[in-house]
């Protein structure tokens, strides 16, 4: 790798680089370089996608260097009609990204171990059902298949889970998502107004409204050469940490319910409500829609809002602390959480997992710490890490992060920055023929937005990566060898996104 390390360009988070600065490597060198970059675990693959380039495809790799705090960009120009060797054969973290390229452009990989469309059945663009999807199957008298879905709970999008079991023990799980294929990425190109685009970003995944709105806003500001002021950065960080608190609290409610601890289920469910209600009192929407806008905020943060939040936290904190301490001390909860759905650190590094599942095995992957942006630059964030990689660790990290976010917010609101002047970026010209990358640590893990502009500065390609892209396969691995009855518990300990996958 040493002789090829010069064939990359390094940028910082929320930075824009001219496309002609990104080296175009021979394909064999390209996949060797990038698979080597991520092998030691000090770097990981943030995004990997193809962009049309005449009759060819330009494959772009975005690797997060977690030790140096840089983003490493490289590319390769490949023909669209010729089979290629896969990067996945060298490192499995490339697996879903190459399947996405295969699905969208028909690019065939000769040695990809799991080459099938990431969302649609083979050969069908918009299927009405999953009947033609090539699910993995295994013949044996002692084995049976269990299908769950495609109609899934409540308001989330449908997903299908296909288990192969020996008795009650799960031998294999294949997860298939994306029945609707909403075309969100294409809409970022079709929609021309900035307001339409930021509203679209809020709709990528409803439970991560602030995470995706922040990622888009920072990317667009970078393309425009605009640097947000201190108050704007303050508002975004506050919104992100409130979102983290609310969703983590709801997750603990769901986890308590799954092990029949109804008191925890009820109390955590109740405690989520004042957090999201506060977000509504601040900006008019419980999920944060409208709070984050490129170049501006429609809802500046005030001392009156701070006083209100202090009162809410003063009531929330003792009830939350008592319930969380009780939950994690109960033997009946420990019996279900501990040593269930275990993933090793080696598994996490091989799959390129991010967020809580990564940190539950001691892997320090947290954009707030490794690639800080905006207000996060003003303090040193220390991620919560645990070694055991089970349901208990994934749940307990949520508890610690709730307390950590609450402490951070309490400190932040004692010194509210002066309100910045709003800037209208809607008519601002974006950098031409450039790549911009924005990473945000959402409550679920690392969000990545990337955009490529044409010669006129218009967005020609927009790519979104929800952290679930990395983590669905980790969930499938976590349930291997477990009782099928433990799948709901393992599933909730990840709490991955259906719609964030279906872009």
N, C-alpha and C positions, 0 to 999 in steps of 0.2 A: 504493500500500500504506500510505502514511503515515497517511491518515485512518482506516484500518481497524485499525491496530496496537493501538488501545485495546481492540478486541474480542477479546482473548485473555487467558488467565491463564498466568502463569509459575510453575512450581514447580521444586524441585530434585530430583535423582535420589533415589529411594526415599522420596518424599513422597506424602502423601495429600491430596486436595482434595475438598471437597463438590461434588457434581454441579451444584448450583444456582449455583455460582460460575463454572462454565464457560459462557461466552456461547453462545447459540444464534443463529447468523447466517442471513441469507437465503442460499440455496444458491449463487447466483451470486457473492455476496460471499465466501462460504466458500471456494470452490475458487480464486477469484482471489487471495485472501489467502494461502492455503497454498502455491499454486504460486509465488507471488512470494517467499514466505519462503525457499524452497529453491533459488531460481535462482542466487544468487551463490556457492553452494558453502560459505558460512560456516555454514549450517544444513543439516540433512538430515532426511528423513522417517524416523522411527523406527517408527511404527505408524499404521495407518489402518484403521478397522473400523466396522462397524455394530452397533448395539444395538437390539433391539426396544423400541418406545415406543408402546404401544397399537396402533393401526392403522398407525402410521408407523414409520420407522426414524430413529434418531438416529445420524448419522455423526460419529465422533470422530477428530480428527487429533492426533497426537502428534509434534511436530517438535523435534529436538534442536538447540539453539543451541550450536554447538561453540565459538564465540568467548566467549559470555557464561557458559557452563556451566549454562544453564537448560533446562527442558523446556517447550515452548509448547503449550498445550492450547486447542483450539477445537472447535466442533461445529455441526451443522446438522440440522434436523428435515425429513425428506423423506417423501413418500408412497411406499409400496412398489409401487404399481401404475402409476406414471407414468414414462415415459422421462426421463432426465436427461442433460445434457451431462457430459462426463467431465473430471476433473482431469488424467488422463493426456494428453489432447490439449494441455494446457498445460505439463505436465512429466512425462516418462516414468517417473520414479521411483514414481509412483502406480500403475503398470501392474499388478503382481501383486495389489496390495491390492484394487483395484476388481474384478478378476477373481474374487477370493475372495468379495467381497460379492455379485457376480452369481451365483456358484455357489450360495451359501447361501440367498439371499433372492430370487433371480430378478429383482433390480433390473437394468433394461436401460439401457445408456448409448448414446446416439445416435451419438457420434463417437469411441468408444474404438477405437484402431487394431488391437486384437488381442483382441476380445471373445469369449472362449470360457471354459469352466470352467477353473479353475486345476488341478483334479485329475481330475474325472470327465468322460466323454464327454457331449455335449449331451443333455439330456433323460433321462439315466439316473442314478439315485442311487447304486446299488451295482453297477457293471458287473463281469462275469466276465472281460472282456478289453477290449482297446483298439480293437476292429475298427470301432466307430462313432465314434471320436474324429475330429474334423474337422482332420486334419493339413494344414498348408500344402503345396501341390503346385505344380509348375511343369512345363509341357510343353515339350519340345525334344528333337530327335534326338540332340544331343550330351550330354544330361543323363541321369543315372540316380540312383535313390534307394538308399540303404543303410540298413537298419534294424538297430539293435543293441538286443538285449533282446526281451521284457521280463524274462526271467530273467537276473539279474545275479549278480556274484561273491559267493560265500560267504554271510555272515550278514546282509549289508545288504538292505534292502528292494528290490523290483524297480523298475527304471526303464527307460524306452524312449527311445532316441536316434534320430531320423530325419534323416539327412543327405541333402541334395541336392548332387550333385557333378558337376563337369565333369572327366572323367578322374579324377585323384587329388585335385584341388583342391576343397575344401569351399566351396560358394557359400552354403549356408544350413544351420543346424542347429536343429531343434525338439526340446526336451526335455520329456517328459511323465512325471510322477511321481504317486504317490499312489493305488496300486491298492487298498490296504486301507482307507484313511481310518479311522484307529484311533479317532477320537472322543475324543482326549485332552482337548481343551478342555472338552467336555461332562462328562467324568469329574471335573474339578475342581469342578463344581457338584454332581454326584450324590454324590460321596464326602464324607462329613460329618466324618470324624475327621481331625485334623491330621496324624497319622502316615501315614494313607493318602495324603493329598495330597502330603506331602513325598516319599514313596516314588514316587508318580506322577511328580513333577517329575524325579526321578533317572532315570526311564525315558523321558523325552522323546527323548533321543538318548544312547545308551550311551557314546559317546566324549566327551560333554560333561556327564557326571554332576555334577561339581562346579559347572560354570557355571550349569546350570539349577536345581540345588538352592539355590545362593546367591541366584539371582534370585528364586525363590519365597520363600525364607526372609526376605529383606529386604523383599519386598512385604508378606508377612503381618505381619511385625513392625511395619511402618509402619501398616497397618490397625489394629493393636492398640495403637498408641501406645507401642511398646517400642523402646528404643534399645540395641543390642547393646554389650556392654562391650569393652574393648581386647583381651582374650584371645580372645573369640569372633571379632572382626574379624581378628585375627592368624591364627587357624586357617583361616578361609575364604580369606584371601589366599594363605597357604601352599599350601592345597589347589589353588587356581586356578593358581598358578604351576607347581606340580609337574605338573598336568594339561597345561599348555602345553608344558613340557619334554618330557614323554613322547610326546605326539601329534606335535609338530614333529620329534622324533627319528625316529619311525616314518615320517613323511612324507618325510624325507630318504632313508630307506632305500628307500621306494617309488620316488622320483624317480631315485635311482641305478640301481635295477633296470630302470627304463623306458628308460634309455640304455645298458643292457648293461654297466654298471660294477658287476660282481658283488661286488667287494671292499667297495665302499661300501654296497651293499645288505646284505651280511652283517654288517658292523661296526655300522652304525647300527641294524639290527634287534636285534643283541645288546645294544647300549647302552640301548635302550628298556627292556629287561627289569628291570635293577636299580631303575629309577625306579618302575615300577608295582609291583614286589615290595616296595619300601619303603612305598608307600601301603598295601599289604596288611598289612605288619607294624605300621603305625600304627593302622589302623582295621578291619582284617579283610577288606578287599576291594580288589582291584588297581585297580578303576576309581573307588574313592572312595565307594562306597555306604555310607551310615551316618555319614560324617564331618560333614556339615552338617545341622543341625536348627534350626528357629526357636526362639530364646530359650535355646538350650542347645548343648552339645557333649557327646557321649558319650565322646569320646576327647581329653581335654585334651593339649596339647603339653608335653613334659617335656624336661629337660636330657639324659636318656638317649636320647631320640629324636633330639635335636639331634646328640649325639656320633655316633650311628649314621649320620645323614645326612652329616655331615662326611666320614666314612670313605668312604661311597659316592661323594660328589662328588670326593674326592681321587683315587679310581680312575677315575671316569667322565671327569673333565675332560681329562687329557692324551690319552687315547685319542680322545675326541670331537674335541678341537681338532686333533689331527694328521689325523684322517680328514676333517674338514670343510675344513681348509686344502688338503688334497690334492684333494678333490672339486672345489672351485671353481677350482683352478689347472690342472686337466687340460684340454688342448686338445680332446679328444674330447667331454668334458662341455660345455665352453663352446660348441662347435659346435652342439650340440643345444639347449642352454638359451637362448643369446643370440638375440634377435630372433625368438623363437618365441612365438606367442600374445600378440601385443602389444595392449594397450589404452592409449588415450591418457587423459590427465587429463580432457579434455573428455567422453570416453565415460563415465568413472567418475562424474563429477559429474552427468551427465544421467541415468544409471541409478540413482543413489543407492547405489552399491556401498559396502560396509564391509569392515573387517578387512584382512588381508594384501593382497588385490588393490587396495584403495584406497590403502594406504600405499606400494605398489610404484609408484604414479604421483605420489608426493609429497603426497597428500591426507592431512591429519592427522585421522584418525578412529580414536580409541582412547579408550574410555570411562575407562580408568585415568588419562588425562591431561585429557580435556575435561569429564567428569562424574564425578570420583572419589567413591568411597563407602568407608565403613569404614576399614580400615587404609591404603588408598591415599591417604587424606587426610593421612597423616603424612609423606609424601615426595612430591617432584615427579617424576612419571614423564615421560620423554622418549621418545616413540615413534620407532622406527627407520623412516626414510623413504628411498625411492629414487625416481629419476625415470623409469626406462625402461619400466616396465609390462609386462615380458615374463616368461617362465618363470624366467629367471635371477634377476630381481628378487624374484619371489614365493618362490623357494627360498632366496635369500640372506638375505632378511628373517627367515625361519625360523631360520637359523643365528645371526643376530645376536640374535634374541629368546631363543633358548636360553641364550646366554651372558649376556644381560641378566638373565633370570630366575634363573639360577644365582648371579649376583653379588648380586642382591637377597635371595635366600633365605639366602645365607651371612651377610649383614648382619643379617637379621631374627632368625636363631636365636642371635645373640650376646646378645640382650636379650629374653628371652621374658617377656611380661607375666604378672602374677599371674592365676591361674585365677579366672574370674568365677563367681558363684553361678548355677546353672542355674535358669531360670524356666519354669514350666509355662504355656504359652500356649493349651493345648487348650481351656480353659474361658473364655478371655478373650474378651470381646465386641468385635467389630470395628466400626469406624466405619460408620454407616449412610449410605445414599444418597451414596456417595463413589466417587471414582476414585483408584486407586493405581497408580503406575508404577515399575518397577524395571529399571534398565539395568546389565548386567554385560558386561565385555569378556572373552568366552570366547576360547579359542585360535583359533577360526574367525572371530571378529569379534563384533560387537555383538548381544547377546541382549536382548530386551525382553519382559518380562511385564507385563501390565496386567489389573486386575480392577475390576469395578463391583459394589458391594453394594446390596442392597435396603433397605427401611425398617427391617428387623430386623437389619441387619448381616450377613446371609448373602450369600455370593458368588452373584451373579445372572448374571455374565458373566465368563469368564476367557479372555484372549487371549495367545497365545504367538507370538513371532516369532523364529525361528532366523535367524542371519545369512545362511543359504543363500537365504532368501526374496528378498533383494536381489541375490544373486550368481549364481544359476543363469543368468539372462539374460546376465550379463557373460561367463560361460563360453561361451555360444552365440556371442556376438559375437567372443570372442577367437580362435575357430577359423576364422572366415571368412577365406578366402584361404590357409589353411594346407593342407598335405597331410593327407589323412585319417589317415595313419599317425602323425601327430603329435597326434591327439586324445587318446590315453591319457596322454601327457605333459602336455598342457594341463589335462586333467581332474584329474590328481594334483596339479598346481600350485595348484589351487583346493581340492581335497578337500572337496567340499560334502556336505551331509547329505540323504539320502533321507527317513529317518524324521522328521527335524526339519521337513521340508516337509509331511509327511502327518499333519496334526493334526486 
